[in-house]
Amino acid sequence: MRKVIVGDIHGCLRELKLLWEKAKINTKKDMVIQLGDMIDRGPDPCGVLEFFRERKEEMGDRLVLVRGNHEKILLEAVRDPELMELWSANGGMETVRSLKERGMKPADWVSWLEEETVLYYQDEKILCAHAGVDHEIGAENSEDVLLWDRSQLLKNRYGGSLAVVGHTPLSVAAYMDGTGGPARALPDGRLRPLPKSGMICLDTGCVFGGKLTAMSIVGGNFILHSEPGPGRRG
């Protein structure tokens, strides 16, 4: 079964749909893992939530939605109005606006987000988390590490089994081998052997004018696909 991992979307529904087509995702056969931050900042966060809710009904366990720090902030802000200012400062107002246009409010999505998002996904080859992983404790990471920590990525010191993350916007997807040296850029369209260790970051800053990136894994190989973000077409 092919596995497709999708990076941070931040409300960029148009780019998500185009990337879905470009990667030729088959909802009846493929497995999709989304690395979190579906919402906030971009033009249509509600549309992205509805897109994945529909796909979840169709795909069931073959669609894994990893919780990002932005989903976490939404959940906390609904429970504690004093955190609404923090959420607003981190792009939450775009989500509120997008929901309001469809006659919804953030509280309408709390149950779904709590039930359908997970802190990480792990199989025999990869560990997927939103932000970071501490190789010394594997999947038993704290929620703060999984949702917020980019230290292992930036220092290139992650030495565990292959982790695929988002959260840290890069100009191009990159591989960090854990040695402390420079990251290795991963351009689209080239079939490569899947590393056994290290870290791959798929956040390529779509909402900031970068691109939306997905990683397809088949057997022991992978290939990247991307769709230019708003303001980069033409």
Contacts in CASP RR format, 6 or more apart in sequence:
PFRMAT RR
TARGET T0000
AUTHOR 0000-0000-0000
METHOD contacts of the structure
MODEL  1
MRKVIVGDIHGCLRELKLLWEKAKINTKKDMVIQLGDMIDRGPDPCGVLE
FFRERKEEMGDRLVLVRGNHEKILLEAVRDPELMELWSANGGMETVRSLK
ERGMKPADWVSWLEEETVLYYQDEKILCAHAGVDHEIGAENSEDVLLWDR
SQLLKNRYGGSLAVVGHTPLSVAAYMDGTGGPARALPDGRLRPLPKSGMI
CLDTGCVFGGKLTAMSIVGGNFILHSEPGPGRRG
1 29 0 8 1.000
1 30 0 8 1.000
1 31 0 8 1.000
1 62 0 8 1.000
2 26 0 8 1.000
2 29 0 8 1.000
2 30 0 8 1.000
2 31 0 8 1.000
2 216 0 8 1.000
2 217 0 8 1.000
2 218 0 8 1.000
3 30 0 8 1.000
3 31 0 8 1.000
3 32 0 8 1.000
3 33 0 8 1.000
3 126 0 8 1.000
3 216 0 8 1.000
3 217 0 8 1.000
4 23 0 8 1.000
4 25 0 8 1.000
4 30 0 8 1.000
4 31 0 8 1.000
4 32 0 8 1.000
4 33 0 8 1.000
4 214 0 8 1.000
4 215 0 8 1.000
4 216 0 8 1.000
4 217 0 8 1.000
5 32 0 8 1.000
5 33 0 8 1.000
5 34 0 8 1.000
5 35 0 8 1.000
5 126 0 8 1.000
5 128 0 8 1.000
5 164 0 8 1.000
5 202 0 8 1.000
5 214 0 8 1.000
5 215 0 8 1.000
5 217 0 8 1.000
6 16 0 8 1.000
6 19 0 8 1.000
6 32 0 8 1.000
6 33 0 8 1.000
6 34 0 8 1.000
6 35 0 8 1.000
6 202 0 8 1.000
6 212 0 8 1.000
6 213 0 8 1.000
6 214 0 8 1.000
7 34 0 8 1.000
7 35 0 8 1.000
7 36 0 8 1.000
7 37 0 8 1.000
7 166 0 8 1.000
7 202 0 8 1.000
7 203 0 8 1.000
7 204 0 8 1.000
7 212 0 8 1.000
7 213 0 8 1.000
7 214 0 8 1.000
8 35 0 8 1.000
8 36 0 8 1.000
8 37 0 8 1.000
8 166 0 8 1.000
8 167 0 8 1.000
8 169 0 8 1.000
8 202 0 8 1.000
8 203 0 8 1.000
8 205 0 8 1.000
8 206 0 8 1.000
8 207 0 8 1.000
9 15 0 8 1.000
9 16 0 8 1.000
9 34 0 8 1.000
9 36 0 8 1.000
9 37 0 8 1.000
9 38 0 8 1.000
9 48 0 8 1.000
9 206 0 8 1.000
9 207 0 8 1.000
9 212 0 8 1.000
10 37 0 8 1.000
10 38 0 8 1.000
10 39 0 8 1.000
10 40 0 8 1.000
10 41 0 8 1.000
10 42 0 8 1.000
10 45 0 8 1.000
10 70 0 8 1.000
10 205 0 8 1.000
10 206 0 8 1.000
10 207 0 8 1.000
11 38 0 8 1.000
11 39 0 8 1.000
11 40 0 8 1.000
11 41 0 8 1.000
11 42 0 8 1.000
11 43 0 8 1.000
11 44 0 8 1.000
11 45 0 8 1.000
11 47 0 8 1.000
11 48 0 8 1.000
11 94 0 8 1.000
11 98 0 8 1.000
11 207 0 8 1.000
12 42 0 8 1.000
12 43 0 8 1.000
12 44 0 8 1.000
12 48 0 8 1.000
12 206 0 8 1.000
12 207 0 8 1.000
12 212 0 8 1.000
12 229 0 8 1.000
12 230 0 8 1.000
13 43 0 8 1.000
13 44 0 8 1.000
13 47 0 8 1.000
13 48 0 8 1.000
13 51 0 8 1.000
14 43 0 8 1.000
14 44 0 8 1.000
14 230 0 8 1.000
15 206 0 8 1.000
15 211 0 8 1.000
15 212 0 8 1.000
15 227 0 8 1.000
15 228 0 8 1.000
15 229 0 8 1.000
15 230 0 8 1.000
16 48 0 8 1.000
16 51 0 8 1.000
16 212 0 8 1.000
16 227 0 8 1.000
17 51 0 8 1.000
18 227 0 8 1.000
19 212 0 8 1.000
19 213 0 8 1.000
19 214 0 8 1.000
19 225 0 8 1.000
19 226 0 8 1.000
19 227 0 8 1.000
22 225 0 8 1.000
22 227 0 8 1.000
23 214 0 8 1.000
23 216 0 8 1.000
23 225 0 8 1.000
25 32 0 8 1.000
27 55 0 8 1.000
27 58 0 8 1.000
27 59 0 8 1.000
27 62 0 8 1.000
30 62 0 8 1.000
31 59 0 8 1.000
31 62 0 8 1.000
31 63 0 8 1.000
31 64 0 8 1.000
32 55 0 8 1.000
32 59 0 8 1.000
32 62 0 8 1.000
32 63 0 8 1.000
32 64 0 8 1.000
33 64 0 8 1.000
33 66 0 8 1.000
33 121 0 8 1.000
33 128 0 8 1.000
33 164 0 8 1.000
34 52 0 8 1.000
34 63 0 8 1.000
34 64 0 8 1.000
34 65 0 8 1.000
34 66 0 8 1.000
35 66 0 8 1.000
35 68 0 8 1.000
35 128 0 8 1.000
35 129 0 8 1.000
35 130 0 8 1.000
35 164 0 8 1.000
35 165 0 8 1.000
35 166 0 8 1.000
35 167 0 8 1.000
35 202 0 8 1.000
35 203 0 8 1.000
36 65 0 8 1.000
36 66 0 8 1.000
36 67 0 8 1.000
36 68 0 8 1.000
36 70 0 8 1.000
36 71 0 8 1.000
36 117 0 8 1.000
36 130 0 8 1.000
36 166 0 8 1.000
37 68 0 8 1.000
37 69 0 8 1.000
37 70 0 8 1.000
37 71 0 8 1.000
37 130 0 8 1.000
37 166 0 8 1.000
37 167 0 8 1.000
37 203 0 8 1.000
38 45 0 8 1.000
38 48 0 8 1.000
38 49 0 8 1.000
38 52 0 8 1.000
38 65 0 8 1.000
38 70 0 8 1.000
38 71 0 8 1.000
39 45 0 8 1.000
39 48 0 8 1.000
39 49 0 8 1.000
39 70 0 8 1.000
39 71 0 8 1.000
39 74 0 8 1.000
39 92 0 8 1.000
39 95 0 8 1.000
40 70 0 8 1.000
40 73 0 8 1.000
40 74 0 8 1.000
40 87 0 8 1.000
40 90 0 8 1.000
40 91 0 8 1.000
40 92 0 8 1.000
40 94 0 8 1.000
40 95 0 8 1.000
41 91 0 8 1.000
41 92 0 8 1.000
41 94 0 8 1.000
41 207 0 8 1.000
42 91 0 8 1.000
42 94 0 8 1.000
42 207 0 8 1.000
42 230 0 8 1.000
43 94 0 8 1.000
43 98 0 8 1.000
43 230 0 8 1.000
44 98 0 8 1.000
45 92 0 8 1.000
45 94 0 8 1.000
45 95 0 8 1.000
45 98 0 8 1.000
45 99 0 8 1.000
46 95 0 8 1.000
46 98 0 8 1.000
46 99 0 8 1.000
46 101 0 8 1.000
46 102 0 8 1.000
46 104 0 8 1.000
47 98 0 8 1.000
47 102 0 8 1.000
49 109 0 8 1.000
49 112 0 8 1.000
50 102 0 8 1.000
52 63 0 8 1.000
52 65 0 8 1.000
53 112 0 8 1.000
53 116 0 8 1.000
55 63 0 8 1.000
56 63 0 8 1.000
56 65 0 8 1.000
56 116 0 8 1.000
64 118 0 8 1.000
64 121 0 8 1.000
64 128 0 8 1.000
65 116 0 8 1.000
65 117 0 8 1.000
65 118 0 8 1.000
66 117 0 8 1.000
66 118 0 8 1.000
66 119 0 8 1.000
66 120 0 8 1.000
66 121 0 8 1.000
66 128 0 8 1.000
66 129 0 8 1.000
66 130 0 8 1.000
67 113 0 8 1.000
67 117 0 8 1.000
67 118 0 8 1.000
67 119 0 8 1.000
67 130 0 8 1.000
67 147 0 8 1.000
68 117 0 8 1.000
68 130 0 8 1.000
68 131 0 8 1.000
68 147 0 8 1.000
68 167 0 8 1.000
69 130 0 8 1.000
69 131 0 8 1.000
69 147 0 8 1.000
69 148 0 8 1.000
69 167 0 8 1.000
70 90 0 8 1.000
70 91 0 8 1.000
70 92 0 8 1.000
71 113 0 8 1.000
71 117 0 8 1.000
72 143 0 8 1.000
72 147 0 8 1.000
73 83 0 8 1.000
73 86 0 8 1.000
73 87 0 8 1.000
73 90 0 8 1.000
73 92 0 8 1.000
74 87 0 8 1.000
74 92 0 8 1.000
74 95 0 8 1.000
74 106 0 8 1.000
74 109 0 8 1.000
74 110 0 8 1.000
74 113 0 8 1.000
75 110 0 8 1.000
75 113 0 8 1.000
75 114 0 8 1.000
76 83 0 8 1.000
76 87 0 8 1.000
77 83 0 8 1.000
77 84 0 8 1.000
77 86 0 8 1.000
77 87 0 8 1.000
77 106 0 8 1.000
78 106 0 8 1.000
78 107 0 8 1.000
78 110 0 8 1.000
88 96 0 8 1.000
95 106 0 8 1.000
96 105 0 8 1.000
96 106 0 8 1.000
99 105 0 8 1.000
99 106 0 8 1.000
99 108 0 8 1.000
99 109 0 8 1.000
119 129 0 8 1.000
119 143 0 8 1.000
119 146 0 8 1.000
119 147 0 8 1.000
120 127 0 8 1.000
120 128 0 8 1.000
120 129 0 8 1.000
120 133 0 8 1.000
120 139 0 8 1.000
120 141 0 8 1.000
120 146 0 8 1.000
121 127 0 8 1.000
121 128 0 8 1.000
122 128 0 8 1.000
122 139 0 8 1.000
125 161 0 8 1.000
125 162 0 8 1.000
125 194 0 8 1.000
125 196 0 8 1.000
125 217 0 8 1.000
125 220 0 8 1.000
126 161 0 8 1.000
126 162 0 8 1.000
126 163 0 8 1.000
126 164 0 8 1.000
126 194 0 8 1.000
126 217 0 8 1.000
127 133 0 8 1.000
127 138 0 8 1.000
127 139 0 8 1.000
127 161 0 8 1.000
127 162 0 8 1.000
127 163 0 8 1.000
127 164 0 8 1.000
128 163 0 8 1.000
128 164 0 8 1.000
128 165 0 8 1.000
129 141 0 8 1.000
129 146 0 8 1.000
129 163 0 8 1.000
129 165 0 8 1.000
130 146 0 8 1.000
130 147 0 8 1.000
130 165 0 8 1.000
130 166 0 8 1.000
130 167 0 8 1.000
131 145 0 8 1.000
131 146 0 8 1.000
131 147 0 8 1.000
131 148 0 8 1.000
131 149 0 8 1.000
131 150 0 8 1.000
131 165 0 8 1.000
131 166 0 8 1.000
131 167 0 8 1.000
131 168 0 8 1.000
132 141 0 8 1.000
132 145 0 8 1.000
132 146 0 8 1.000
132 149 0 8 1.000
132 150 0 8 1.000
132 152 0 8 1.000
132 153 0 8 1.000
132 158 0 8 1.000
132 163 0 8 1.000
132 165 0 8 1.000
132 167 0 8 1.000
132 199 0 8 1.000
133 139 0 8 1.000
133 141 0 8 1.000
133 145 0 8 1.000
133 146 0 8 1.000
133 152 0 8 1.000
133 158 0 8 1.000
133 160 0 8 1.000
133 163 0 8 1.000
133 165 0 8 1.000
133 199 0 8 1.000
134 141 0 8 1.000
134 145 0 8 1.000
134 149 0 8 1.000
134 152 0 8 1.000
135 152 0 8 1.000
135 158 0 8 1.000
135 159 0 8 1.000
135 160 0 8 1.000
138 160 0 8 1.000
147 167 0 8 1.000
148 167 0 8 1.000
150 167 0 8 1.000
150 168 0 8 1.000
151 157 0 8 1.000
152 158 0 8 1.000
152 199 0 8 1.000
153 165 0 8 1.000
153 168 0 8 1.000
153 176 0 8 1.000
153 199 0 8 1.000
153 201 0 8 1.000
154 168 0 8 1.000
155 180 0 8 1.000
156 176 0 8 1.000
156 177 0 8 1.000
156 178 0 8 1.000
156 179 0 8 1.000
156 180 0 8 1.000
156 181 0 8 1.000
156 182 0 8 1.000
156 183 0 8 1.000
156 199 0 8 1.000
157 178 0 8 1.000
157 180 0 8 1.000
158 176 0 8 1.000
158 178 0 8 1.000
158 198 0 8 1.000
158 199 0 8 1.000
159 178 0 8 1.000
159 197 0 8 1.000
159 198 0 8 1.000
160 197 0 8 1.000
160 198 0 8 1.000
161 196 0 8 1.000
161 197 0 8 1.000
161 198 0 8 1.000
162 194 0 8 1.000
162 195 0 8 1.000
162 196 0 8 1.000
162 197 0 8 1.000
162 198 0 8 1.000
162 199 0 8 1.000
162 200 0 8 1.000
163 198 0 8 1.000
163 199 0 8 1.000
163 200 0 8 1.000
164 199 0 8 1.000
164 200 0 8 1.000
164 201 0 8 1.000
164 202 0 8 1.000
164 215 0 8 1.000
165 199 0 8 1.000
165 200 0 8 1.000
165 201 0 8 1.000
165 202 0 8 1.000
165 203 0 8 1.000
166 201 0 8 1.000
166 202 0 8 1.000
166 203 0 8 1.000
167 201 0 8 1.000
167 203 0 8 1.000
168 201 0 8 1.000
168 203 0 8 1.000
169 203 0 8 1.000
169 204 0 8 1.000
169 205 0 8 1.000
169 208 0 8 1.000
169 210 0 8 1.000
170 183 0 8 1.000
170 201 0 8 1.000
170 203 0 8 1.000
170 204 0 8 1.000
170 205 0 8 1.000
171 204 0 8 1.000
171 210 0 8 1.000
172 185 0 8 1.000
172 186 0 8 1.000
172 187 0 8 1.000
172 204 0 8 1.000
173 185 0 8 1.000
173 186 0 8 1.000
173 200 0 8 1.000
173 201 0 8 1.000
173 202 0 8 1.000
173 204 0 8 1.000
173 213 0 8 1.000
173 215 0 8 1.000
173 224 0 8 1.000
173 226 0 8 1.000
174 183 0 8 1.000
174 184 0 8 1.000
174 185 0 8 1.000
174 186 0 8 1.000
174 200 0 8 1.000
174 201 0 8 1.000
175 183 0 8 1.000
175 184 0 8 1.000
175 186 0 8 1.000
175 195 0 8 1.000
175 198 0 8 1.000
175 199 0 8 1.000
175 200 0 8 1.000
176 183 0 8 1.000
176 184 0 8 1.000
176 198 0 8 1.000
176 199 0 8 1.000
176 200 0 8 1.000
176 201 0 8 1.000
177 184 0 8 1.000
177 195 0 8 1.000
177 197 0 8 1.000
177 198 0 8 1.000
178 197 0 8 1.000
178 198 0 8 1.000
178 199 0 8 1.000
183 201 0 8 1.000
186 192 0 8 1.000
186 200 0 8 1.000
186 224 0 8 1.000
187 224 0 8 1.000
188 213 0 8 1.000
188 223 0 8 1.000
188 224 0 8 1.000
188 225 0 8 1.000
188 226 0 8 1.000
189 223 0 8 1.000
189 224 0 8 1.000
189 225 0 8 1.000
190 223 0 8 1.000
190 224 0 8 1.000
191 221 0 8 1.000
191 222 0 8 1.000
191 223 0 8 1.000
192 221 0 8 1.000
192 222 0 8 1.000
192 223 0 8 1.000
193 220 0 8 1.000
193 221 0 8 1.000
194 217 0 8 1.000
194 219 0 8 1.000
194 220 0 8 1.000
194 221 0 8 1.000
194 222 0 8 1.000
200 215 0 8 1.000
202 213 0 8 1.000
202 214 0 8 1.000
202 215 0 8 1.000
203 213 0 8 1.000
204 210 0 8 1.000
204 211 0 8 1.000
204 212 0 8 1.000
204 213 0 8 1.000
204 226 0 8 1.000
205 211 0 8 1.000
205 212 0 8 1.000
205 229 0 8 1.000
206 212 0 8 1.000
206 213 0 8 1.000
206 227 0 8 1.000
206 229 0 8 1.000
206 230 0 8 1.000
207 229 0 8 1.000
207 230 0 8 1.000
209 228 0 8 1.000
209 229 0 8 1.000
209 230 0 8 1.000
209 231 0 8 1.000
209 232 0 8 1.000
210 228 0 8 1.000
210 229 0 8 1.000
210 232 0 8 1.000
211 226 0 8 1.000
211 227 0 8 1.000
211 228 0 8 1.000
211 229 0 8 1.000
211 232 0 8 1.000
212 226 0 8 1.000
212 227 0 8 1.000
212 229 0 8 1.000
213 224 0 8 1.000
213 225 0 8 1.000
213 226 0 8 1.000
214 224 0 8 1.000
214 225 0 8 1.000
214 226 0 8 1.000
215 222 0 8 1.000
215 223 0 8 1.000
215 224 0 8 1.000
215 225 0 8 1.000
216 222 0 8 1.000
216 223 0 8 1.000
216 224 0 8 1.000
216 225 0 8 1.000
END
